[in-house]
Amino acid sequence: MFGFHDANFALVLFEIARDAKSLVKHLLVADVTKRYGCLRNGANDIKNHRWFKNLDWFKLSQKKLPTPFIPQVGRPGDTSNFTEYPDSDGLPAEVSKREDPFIDW
């Protein structure tokens, strides 16, 4: 098992972040002709992305993978596993380019 100060742990976190960022960038391409899922290979472009390199798609389709988390649900419609947020009436404040966390995406 990795510890927070373990160099291997840091490398694993870096790889996860890099792979996640890559997948999100490919899914959020504004030009539909270049977006993952819309290319010649369709959903296979997404399924073959390195983010999913250790996922067994066949086992997933057969519902043979162990569930990583099972939430406690008290009744149908139970939303206790979700954080409550107040409704907003307006648009969010504009973020300057200098403060934009996604500027390098």
Secondary structure, 3 states (H helix, E strand, C coil): CCCCCCHHHHHHHHHHHHHHHHHHHHHCCCCHHHCCCCCCCCHHHHHCCHHHCCCCHHHHHCCCCCCCCCCCCCCCCCCCCCCCCCCCCCCCCCCCCCCCCCCCC
